[in-house]
Amino acid sequence: MIFLWYAFFQQVIFGNPVGDKPAPDVVLIVMWFLFGIAFPFILLFFTKLIIEVHDEGISIQYLPFHFRSKPLLIKDISDYKVITYSALTRFGGWGIRINVNGEKAYIMSGNKGIQVNMQYETLVIGTRNPDELKAAIDFVTKKEN
């Protein structure tokens, strides 16, 4: 996306061809519009994180990247807690991320969420309502026991 913006300005606005075999301006304008404007705009407004708590556990679906929800079974969860974190320093940004410690994150925005420690991984789920999510998980885990 950044390259398309650069190429658009260099070639169409300033008249400097980009590359050894530059694309025609019309092709560059169409590509710039599709992948430099339309695609990011669509992702911005149609990306959402769906978190559901069921009797069996938690399901996470990060649209439009997941076609099915990812289940987290209650029996696999060893511990969970409300946390405040920095998405940028801990995970390198927002979205679906894995950091150097092997922790996976599903973060849309903000700095609050639930850290779920499982038998095989640590997962951070970003949410605007971490206390409500924790209360829902508490209810299901108490019901399980």
C-alpha positions, 0 to 999 in steps of 0.5 A: 500500500505504501509503495503504491502511494509512493509510485503514484506520487512519483510517477503520476504527480511528479512525472518520474517513472518508477522502475525499469519498466514503469507501468502506464499511468492509467494502470498505476492509477487503477492499482493505487485506487484499488489497493491504496484507497479502496482495500484499506478503507474496506478493511477499516470499516469491515474488520471486527473481532467477535468474542463469544463465551459458551458453556464449552469455552470461548470462541474468537472470530476476527473478520474478515480474516477468519471464516470460522470461529476459533474455539478455546475450550474451558478445560484447556484454560489454566488461568485468565486475568484482566490486563492492561498492555501496550499493543505496540510494544508487546505485540508490535501493533494491532490485529492478529499478532504473535510476539517473540515470547510466542504469545498470540494476540487478537487486538482491534484497538485500545490497551485492555483485555484478557490474558488467557493462559492455556496448556499450550499457549498464552493468548491476549484478547483485546476488548473494550469491556474486559471486566464483562468478558472476565465475568462471563468466563467466571460464570462458565468456569464455575458452572463447569466445576 
